[in-house]
């Protein structure tokens, strides 16, 4: 349960790396505003646990966390601004149960993960194209490209 007051989040960024920081800050704000920070931390950690189904994020919600979860839901919706806002809003509106902030957060996580994978795949394809051409700076540049290619391949 949140203490008196409203949870406020910064605007949702469109950049994947910025999203990771935004998400961490959002979780920290939720925990800070919670009457029981330990329970709030455990409540939010479930979002990242893929063994917990999307539906269980609602059905397994402790009654004492329902109002705080609704506060998170509202704060997430209010953070949706910019070019991707409509896409995220529609996904949350059509998939999440009204007032379930944990479901809304998982939807954002999924969307950002897809974006990150797409970016990594595009980067890998660009590196493969560079690998086929002659490197003007010799073997050193080629070695760096191969290390980057290997790192991206493991991130996909």
Secondary structure, 3 states (H helix, E strand, C coil): CECCCCCCCCCCCCCHHHHHHHHHHHHHHHHHHECCHHHHHHHHHHHHCCCCCCCHHHHCCCHHHHHHHHHHHHHHHHHCCCCCHHHHHHHHHHHCCCCCHHHHHHHHHHHHHHHHHHHHHHHHHHHHHHHHCCCCCCHHHHHHHHHHHHHHHHHC
